[in-house]
């Protein structure tokens, strides 16, 4: 099946395809931006929080002798 917007028949089809193409292009850009965020800054922030939590756990373990 051809991509949306390449197989419009009649004026209604052409009108719909022309109107949907910018919307779909924006949706693709938004999806890519979300994927970049999830694999970049958000992932880094989660890793940093986990490392900080481990550091705090290790400090408490050393201070109070817990989890030995």
C-alpha positions in Angstrom: 0.0 0.0 0.0 1.4 3.4 -0.9 2.1 6.0 1.8 -0.7 8.3 2.9 -1.1 11.2 0.6 0.1 9.5 -2.6 -3.1 7.7 -3.5 -5.9 10.3 -3.2 -8.8 10.1 -5.6 -11.1 13.0 -6.3 -11.1 16.4 -4.6 -12.1 15.0 -1.2 -9.3 12.5 -1.2 -6.8 15.1 -2.3 -8.1 17.5 0.3 -7.8 14.9 3.1 -4.3 13.8 2.0 -3.1 17.4 1.8 -4.5 18.2 5.2 -3.2 15.0 6.9 0.4 15.1 5.6 1.6 18.1 7.8 -0.1 16.5 10.8 1.6 13.2 10.2 4.9 14.9 9.6 4.6 16.7 12.9 3.6 13.4 14.7 6.8 11.8 13.3 8.9 14.7 14.6 7.2 14.6 18.0 7.8 10.8 18.2 11.4 11.2 17.4 11.8 14.0 20.0 10.2 11.8 22.6 12.4 8.8 21.8 15.5 11.1 21.9 14.4 12.3 25.4 13.7 8.8 26.7 17.1 7.5 25.5 19.1 10.7 26.4 18.4 13.1 29.2 15.7 11.1 31.0 17.9 7.9 31.0 20.8 9.9 32.3 18.8 11.4 35.1 17.5 8.0 36.1 21.0 6.6 36.2 22.2 9.5 38.2 19.4 9.1 40.7 20.2 5.4 41.0 23.9 6.1 41.6 23.1 8.7 44.2 20.7 6.2 46.0 23.4 3.6 46.0 25.9 6.1 47.4 23.5 6.9 50.2 22.8 3.3 50.9 26.5 2.5 51.1 27.1 5.5 53.4 24.3 4.3 55.7 25.6 0.7 55.7 29.1 2.0 56.6 27.8 4.3 59.3 25.3 2.0 61.0 26.6 -1.4 60.0 23.3 -2.3 58.3 23.0 -5.0 55.6 26.2 -6.7 56.6 
